[in-house]
Amino acid sequence: MLSGAFTTLGRYWKPLIGMALTLFGAATLVMIVALVVAASAVASQWDELTSDSPGSPTSAQLVPLGVAFGVLMVIGMIVYLLASAMMQAAAPVVLQEAVLGRPIRFGEVWKRAWSRVWSIIGAVFLTGLIMLVPMVPLMAAFAGLAVYTASLGDEDGAMPFALIGALVGLLIAPVAMWLWVRFSLAPTIVVFENQRPVAALRRSAQLVRGTWWRVFGITLLGFGLAATIGFMIQMPFQMIGMLPGLFDPAEMGADPSDGAIITMLASVMLLSLLSQMISQLITMVLPPLVTGLLYVDLRMRTENLGPVLAEAAGSTLPEQYGPPPPAHV
């Protein structure tokens, strides 16, 4: 599966990387615009915000600034989620042609991915809810532990609350993981079979039945490899972002101005956004390819899809899947 994913990425890198650059470049641009607008608003009021005079603004006066910044960030996150859904639709679209050995252009990938993006969002949302269920008691447990620690043990009910939340979360987590793996093929099925979200979940459960551990292992390996590559890409950018913190202004002989501080913080955040966009070229392309190839492989093993693909491609059946079955009379 991993070899096939990298081979597909190598042969169809133009539409795949082009889609990723377009989508996440636009999402990053929105985030940068939000950052610039917020930084400009803060810079214009920096002296008042840092002043200790009686006329300095109160917390109530800063609420509109916080609301504006929050709205811009929410818009950026929505654009990012839409970009992620488009990428999860684009990878199966490319795979549909890759398994037949046919080329596909960027415009066709965009058109077909956009036609399925809302169903993809629905499928991803439903599968995400499964993993959210054990997170709720675990977050409650963390909150109870934080309250107990902050109160230095004075809150007697906080520790039992934290223990119960942790126990419930740990008990639910295996069930949630089992369900998530059963439904993990749903985004791919939405594209390959033009299914709606709920129907795609049922179809995924049907294909995964009897091969849960295999699907789990391959999916985990694909996500783990993509995360490792993404981390290695981000590491140099993160190290560059930490360089300004290695120097003490007193040793440099001058205190940095307010504008220099804002510029430095904005530069660090900009580097972080750029590094995330570059790493997402791998982390958002490789896992959908692995899942898509896993879907094709399962259908070949359980539904005899190989001869159909060979006939559609106008070639013989690959040797690894064996000879085609005898024709039925």
Contacts in CASP RR format, 6 or more apart in sequence:
PFRMAT RR
TARGET T0000
AUTHOR 0000-0000-0000
METHOD contacts of the structure
MODEL  1
MLSGAFTTLGRYWKPLIGMALTLFGAATLVMIVALVVAASAVASQWDELT
SDSPGSPTSAQLVPLGVAFGVLMVIGMIVYLLASAMMQAAAPVVLQEAVL
GRPIRFGEVWKRAWSRVWSIIGAVFLTGLIMLVPMVPLMAAFAGLAVYTA
SLGDEDGAMPFALIGALVGLLIAPVAMWLWVRFSLAPTIVVFENQRPVAA
LRRSAQLVRGTWWRVFGITLLGFGLAATIGFMIQMPFQMIGMLPGLFDPA
EMGADPSDGAIITMLASVMLLSLLSQMISQLITMVLPPLVTGLLYVDLRM
RTENLGPVLAEAAGSTLPEQYGPPPPAHV
1 218 0 8 1.000
1 222 0 8 1.000
1 290 0 8 1.000
1 293 0 8 1.000
1 294 0 8 1.000
1 297 0 8 1.000
2 218 0 8 1.000
2 221 0 8 1.000
2 222 0 8 1.000
2 225 0 8 1.000
2 290 0 8 1.000
4 289 0 8 1.000
4 293 0 8 1.000
5 222 0 8 1.000
5 286 0 8 1.000
5 289 0 8 1.000
5 290 0 8 1.000
5 293 0 8 1.000
6 286 0 8 1.000
8 16 0 8 1.000
8 94 0 8 1.000
8 95 0 8 1.000
8 98 0 8 1.000
8 289 0 8 1.000
8 293 0 8 1.000
9 16 0 8 1.000
9 285 0 8 1.000
9 286 0 8 1.000
9 289 0 8 1.000
11 98 0 8 1.000
12 94 0 8 1.000
12 97 0 8 1.000
12 98 0 8 1.000
12 104 0 8 1.000
14 106 0 8 1.000
15 90 0 8 1.000
15 94 0 8 1.000
15 104 0 8 1.000
15 105 0 8 1.000
15 106 0 8 1.000
15 107 0 8 1.000
15 109 0 8 1.000
16 90 0 8 1.000
16 91 0 8 1.000
16 94 0 8 1.000
16 285 0 8 1.000
17 281 0 8 1.000
17 285 0 8 1.000
18 106 0 8 1.000
19 86 0 8 1.000
19 87 0 8 1.000
19 90 0 8 1.000
19 106 0 8 1.000
19 109 0 8 1.000
19 110 0 8 1.000
19 113 0 8 1.000
20 87 0 8 1.000
20 280 0 8 1.000
20 281 0 8 1.000
20 284 0 8 1.000
20 285 0 8 1.000
21 281 0 8 1.000
23 83 0 8 1.000
23 84 0 8 1.000
23 86 0 8 1.000
23 87 0 8 1.000
24 80 0 8 1.000
24 83 0 8 1.000
24 87 0 8 1.000
24 277 0 8 1.000
24 280 0 8 1.000
24 281 0 8 1.000
24 284 0 8 1.000
25 83 0 8 1.000
25 277 0 8 1.000
26 79 0 8 1.000
26 83 0 8 1.000
27 76 0 8 1.000
27 79 0 8 1.000
27 80 0 8 1.000
27 82 0 8 1.000
27 83 0 8 1.000
27 277 0 8 1.000
28 273 0 8 1.000
28 274 0 8 1.000
28 276 0 8 1.000
28 277 0 8 1.000
30 75 0 8 1.000
30 76 0 8 1.000
30 79 0 8 1.000
30 80 0 8 1.000
31 73 0 8 1.000
31 76 0 8 1.000
31 80 0 8 1.000
31 273 0 8 1.000
32 270 0 8 1.000
32 273 0 8 1.000
33 72 0 8 1.000
34 69 0 8 1.000
34 72 0 8 1.000
34 73 0 8 1.000
34 75 0 8 1.000
34 76 0 8 1.000
35 266 0 8 1.000
35 269 0 8 1.000
35 270 0 8 1.000
35 273 0 8 1.000
36 266 0 8 1.000
37 68 0 8 1.000
37 69 0 8 1.000
37 72 0 8 1.000
38 65 0 8 1.000
38 68 0 8 1.000
38 69 0 8 1.000
38 72 0 8 1.000
39 262 0 8 1.000
39 265 0 8 1.000
39 266 0 8 1.000
41 65 0 8 1.000
41 68 0 8 1.000
41 69 0 8 1.000
42 49 0 8 1.000
42 65 0 8 1.000
42 262 0 8 1.000
43 258 0 8 1.000
43 259 0 8 1.000
43 262 0 8 1.000
45 57 0 8 1.000
45 65 0 8 1.000
46 258 0 8 1.000
46 259 0 8 1.000
46 262 0 8 1.000
47 258 0 8 1.000
48 56 0 8 1.000
48 57 0 8 1.000
49 56 0 8 1.000
49 57 0 8 1.000
49 62 0 8 1.000
50 258 0 8 1.000
81 121 0 8 1.000
82 117 0 8 1.000
82 121 0 8 1.000
84 124 0 8 1.000
84 284 0 8 1.000
85 117 0 8 1.000
85 120 0 8 1.000
85 121 0 8 1.000
85 124 0 8 1.000
86 113 0 8 1.000
86 114 0 8 1.000
86 117 0 8 1.000
86 120 0 8 1.000
87 284 0 8 1.000
87 285 0 8 1.000
87 288 0 8 1.000
88 120 0 8 1.000
88 124 0 8 1.000
88 187 0 8 1.000
88 284 0 8 1.000
88 288 0 8 1.000
89 112 0 8 1.000
89 113 0 8 1.000
89 114 0 8 1.000
89 116 0 8 1.000
89 117 0 8 1.000
89 120 0 8 1.000
89 187 0 8 1.000
89 190 0 8 1.000
89 191 0 8 1.000
90 109 0 8 1.000
90 110 0 8 1.000
90 113 0 8 1.000
91 285 0 8 1.000
91 288 0 8 1.000
91 289 0 8 1.000
91 292 0 8 1.000
92 187 0 8 1.000
92 188 0 8 1.000
92 190 0 8 1.000
92 191 0 8 1.000
92 192 0 8 1.000
92 288 0 8 1.000
92 292 0 8 1.000
92 295 0 8 1.000
93 104 0 8 1.000
93 108 0 8 1.000
93 109 0 8 1.000
93 112 0 8 1.000
93 113 0 8 1.000
93 116 0 8 1.000
93 191 0 8 1.000
94 104 0 8 1.000
94 109 0 8 1.000
95 188 0 8 1.000
95 289 0 8 1.000
95 292 0 8 1.000
95 293 0 8 1.000
95 296 0 8 1.000
96 191 0 8 1.000
96 192 0 8 1.000
97 103 0 8 1.000
97 104 0 8 1.000
99 296 0 8 1.000
99 309 0 8 1.000
99 313 0 8 1.000
100 309 0 8 1.000
100 312 0 8 1.000
100 313 0 8 1.000
101 313 0 8 1.000
102 313 0 8 1.000
112 191 0 8 1.000
113 191 0 8 1.000
116 190 0 8 1.000
116 191 0 8 1.000
116 194 0 8 1.000
119 190 0 8 1.000
119 195 0 8 1.000
119 196 0 8 1.000
119 197 0 8 1.000
119 200 0 8 1.000
120 187 0 8 1.000
120 190 0 8 1.000
120 191 0 8 1.000
122 197 0 8 1.000
123 186 0 8 1.000
123 187 0 8 1.000
123 189 0 8 1.000
123 190 0 8 1.000
123 197 0 8 1.000
123 200 0 8 1.000
123 201 0 8 1.000
124 187 0 8 1.000
125 197 0 8 1.000
126 183 0 8 1.000
126 186 0 8 1.000
126 197 0 8 1.000
126 198 0 8 1.000
126 201 0 8 1.000
127 180 0 8 1.000
127 183 0 8 1.000
127 184 0 8 1.000
127 186 0 8 1.000
127 187 0 8 1.000
127 201 0 8 1.000
128 180 0 8 1.000
130 176 0 8 1.000
130 179 0 8 1.000
130 180 0 8 1.000
130 183 0 8 1.000
131 176 0 8 1.000
131 177 0 8 1.000
131 180 0 8 1.000
133 172 0 8 1.000
133 176 0 8 1.000
134 169 0 8 1.000
134 170 0 8 1.000
134 172 0 8 1.000
134 173 0 8 1.000
134 176 0 8 1.000
137 164 0 8 1.000
137 165 0 8 1.000
137 166 0 8 1.000
137 168 0 8 1.000
137 169 0 8 1.000
137 172 0 8 1.000
138 165 0 8 1.000
138 166 0 8 1.000
138 169 0 8 1.000
138 170 0 8 1.000
138 173 0 8 1.000
140 161 0 8 1.000
140 162 0 8 1.000
140 165 0 8 1.000
141 161 0 8 1.000
141 162 0 8 1.000
141 163 0 8 1.000
141 164 0 8 1.000
141 165 0 8 1.000
141 166 0 8 1.000
141 169 0 8 1.000
142 162 0 8 1.000
143 162 0 8 1.000
144 158 0 8 1.000
144 159 0 8 1.000
144 161 0 8 1.000
144 162 0 8 1.000
145 158 0 8 1.000
145 159 0 8 1.000
145 162 0 8 1.000
147 155 0 8 1.000
147 158 0 8 1.000
148 155 0 8 1.000
148 157 0 8 1.000
148 158 0 8 1.000
148 159 0 8 1.000
148 162 0 8 1.000
151 158 0 8 1.000
153 159 0 8 1.000
177 216 0 8 1.000
178 212 0 8 1.000
181 208 0 8 1.000
181 212 0 8 1.000
181 215 0 8 1.000
181 216 0 8 1.000
181 219 0 8 1.000
182 204 0 8 1.000
182 205 0 8 1.000
182 208 0 8 1.000
182 209 0 8 1.000
182 212 0 8 1.000
183 201 0 8 1.000
183 204 0 8 1.000
183 205 0 8 1.000
184 204 0 8 1.000
184 208 0 8 1.000
184 215 0 8 1.000
184 219 0 8 1.000
184 291 0 8 1.000
185 200 0 8 1.000
185 203 0 8 1.000
185 204 0 8 1.000
185 207 0 8 1.000
185 208 0 8 1.000
185 215 0 8 1.000
185 291 0 8 1.000
185 292 0 8 1.000
185 294 0 8 1.000
185 295 0 8 1.000
185 298 0 8 1.000
186 197 0 8 1.000
186 200 0 8 1.000
186 201 0 8 1.000
186 203 0 8 1.000
186 204 0 8 1.000
187 200 0 8 1.000
187 288 0 8 1.000
187 291 0 8 1.000
188 288 0 8 1.000
188 291 0 8 1.000
188 292 0 8 1.000
188 295 0 8 1.000
189 195 0 8 1.000
189 200 0 8 1.000
189 203 0 8 1.000
189 204 0 8 1.000
189 207 0 8 1.000
189 295 0 8 1.000
190 196 0 8 1.000
190 197 0 8 1.000
190 200 0 8 1.000
192 292 0 8 1.000
192 295 0 8 1.000
193 200 0 8 1.000
193 203 0 8 1.000
195 203 0 8 1.000
207 295 0 8 1.000
207 298 0 8 1.000
207 299 0 8 1.000
207 302 0 8 1.000
208 215 0 8 1.000
208 298 0 8 1.000
211 298 0 8 1.000
215 294 0 8 1.000
215 298 0 8 1.000
218 290 0 8 1.000
218 294 0 8 1.000
219 287 0 8 1.000
219 290 0 8 1.000
219 291 0 8 1.000
219 294 0 8 1.000
221 290 0 8 1.000
222 286 0 8 1.000
222 287 0 8 1.000
222 290 0 8 1.000
223 287 0 8 1.000
225 286 0 8 1.000
226 282 0 8 1.000
226 283 0 8 1.000
226 286 0 8 1.000
226 287 0 8 1.000
227 283 0 8 1.000
229 279 0 8 1.000
229 282 0 8 1.000
229 283 0 8 1.000
229 286 0 8 1.000
230 279 0 8 1.000
230 282 0 8 1.000
230 283 0 8 1.000
231 279 0 8 1.000
233 275 0 8 1.000
233 278 0 8 1.000
233 279 0 8 1.000
233 282 0 8 1.000
234 275 0 8 1.000
234 276 0 8 1.000
234 278 0 8 1.000
234 279 0 8 1.000
236 275 0 8 1.000
237 271 0 8 1.000
237 272 0 8 1.000
237 274 0 8 1.000
237 275 0 8 1.000
237 278 0 8 1.000
238 271 0 8 1.000
238 272 0 8 1.000
238 275 0 8 1.000
240 271 0 8 1.000
241 267 0 8 1.000
241 268 0 8 1.000
241 271 0 8 1.000
241 272 0 8 1.000
244 264 0 8 1.000
244 268 0 8 1.000
249 255 0 8 1.000
249 256 0 8 1.000
256 264 0 8 1.000
296 305 0 8 1.000
296 309 0 8 1.000
299 305 0 8 1.000
300 306 0 8 1.000
300 309 0 8 1.000
300 321 0 8 1.000
304 325 0 8 1.000
306 317 0 8 1.000
306 318 0 8 1.000
306 321 0 8 1.000
306 324 0 8 1.000
307 317 0 8 1.000
307 324 0 8 1.000
307 325 0 8 1.000
310 316 0 8 1.000
310 317 0 8 1.000
310 318 0 8 1.000
310 324 0 8 1.000
317 323 0 8 1.000
317 324 0 8 1.000
END
